[in-house]
Amino acid sequence: MDSLQETNQNLRKQTPVETRVPNHDPAKVSACATHNLSKFFPGVKALRGVSLEFFSGRVHALMGENGAGKSTLLKCLFGIYQPDEGQISIGGQIVRIQNPSHAINMGLAMVHQELHPIRDMTVMENLWLGRMLKTPLGFIDKKRMILESRKVFEEWSMDLDPTSLVRDLSVSKIQTLEIAKAVMGKASVIFFDEPTSSLSGKEVLNLYSLIERLKTLGTAIVYISHKMDEIKRLADELTVLRDGRVVGTYGAQTIEPHQVVTAMVGRELSQIFPQRSPTKPTVVLQGEGLGHRGKHPLRDVTFKLHAGEVLGIGGLIGSRRSELLQGIYGLKPFTEGCLSLKERSELGEKVEKVSMKAPSQALAAGISYLGEDRRQQGIFPNLGIIENLVVSCQKQFLKYRIFTDDVKRLKATTQAIADLRIKTPTPQTLIVNLSGGNQQKVLLARALLTKPKILLLDEPTRGVDVGAKHEIYELIHQFVSNGGSVIVVSSEMPELIGLSHRVLVLCEGRMTGLLEGDQITEQNIITCATEFLSTPSP
């Protein structure tokens, strides 16, 4: 840790560079650099004098807590934001990047964390948007663009059909489309903002191979990730940001993970996953033969959820994990099987069969849901934190059953901001102006504000830094310790294993395993997820 502190002290003593590229190894070729870059938002200093250099043929990773300034830095480099202070250079020349179109023309490309394709267009139309090919007569040449799209997908081993509508694609396929846009333009610098957050295991490996190929072609890669195993595998340099400042730049292969965590959060973290609390014998939710028909069916899923239990849902992308949660919540009602809820009243306990036809029914039954895609399923981007927080439980904040109690709403929001350590200048801040991780915390606070008995969490820590993950895990632990129950979908194997009392595994919409105790291992989950084990009884 002494070397880490010395490096940090030396970095703080450096004089900010203004109009020249920072000193570097002459053997390295500078592709892009920032010089004393700063960006301010109302009440927030997102970047404070950031000076970094990115080299051709190398991967430079950026890490930091949510709100540390990572995505803001990339957006300044890509022309989405204009910096308030400092300069940017490309190839050693000072430039002013006016907008993303200008950035693309200068050889820059970006794969965004938040996916925002045009969903009613085809894959091909999204890929060629803004640069459509035309026939000699000036008409849009769809046939040629489909052909060229297929060549790109084949060259980079991407499982995409140019003629598919984007609205029919999974989140992982849309992420792959965003990556295809970046590599198709043969950019000299590509910014990746959490590119594997929605990819399956096979797609992640394809991305790793793609990045290795880009390195050999001399492309500079700037790579944001919260996953240390990815950094160790891909990166040459690693920079840690905290509160908009550079904490330090290190050799990615030499720095230890605990040093990175300490640099990110400014403090030592205890054990990442809290000690599991014991479950109770009471069954609060039971599913028998659950399923629904359609293009991607879910078939014959049976389970029991106990009071105080975290039931993990494992499986590969496409295994229908999200569809199971959506069925329980009434977003995509089951057409087969039945759900049973155990309810308590003054007359004692009773088991009642239920059929969730809408989320309002689930909320009334004490079930709350946090979806996988916060942009499409969660936030109201043009509303503030207060409105986003209370939208699922408006009746709690009425005065005389008619008027909105703004004082009560503000108090609840302020309390949630403190409890979940949401980084925001004010409770009135538009949620779209928060970092992705802080948006996720607001959505989790919304789910908890409904005072549920059962929480359905789909990828609850997607795009969330290690410090915020620890806080979310503690909140889940506290919820189940107080008698609540959780069903959680996660693509991160350590998270699934570290949180769950039992793990139900799905493969292509069928239940292929139910693991508990010492059975919950990465090998067993993967084996069940690839259908090599017979289905155990629930």
Secondary structure, DSSP 4 states (H G I P E B T S, - for coil): -HHHHHHHHHHHHSPPP-SSPPP--TTSPEEEEEEEEEEEETTEEEEEEEEEEEETT-EEEEE--TTSSHHHHHHHHTTSS--SEEEEEETTEEE---SHHHHHHTTEEEE-SS----TTSBHHHHHTTTS--B-TTS-B-HHHHHHHHHHHHHHTT----TTSBGGGS-HHHHHHHHHHHHHHTT-SEEEEESTTTT--HHHHHHHHHHHHHHHHTT-EEEEE-S-HHHHHHH-SEEEEEETTEEEEEEETTTS-HHHHHHHHHSS----SSPPPPPP-S-EEEEEEEEEE-SSS-EEEEEEEEETT-EEEEE--TTSSHHHHHHHHHTSS--SEEEEEEEEEETTEEEEEEE---SHHHHHHTTEEEE-S-HHHHT--TTSBHHHHHHTT-GGGGEETTTEE-HHHHHHHHHHHHHHHT---S-TTSBGGGS-HHHHHHHHHHHHHHT--SEEEEESTTTT--HHHHHHHHHHHHHHHHTT-EEEEE-S-HHHHHHH-SEEEEEETTEEEEEEEGGG--HHHHHHHHTT-SPPPP-
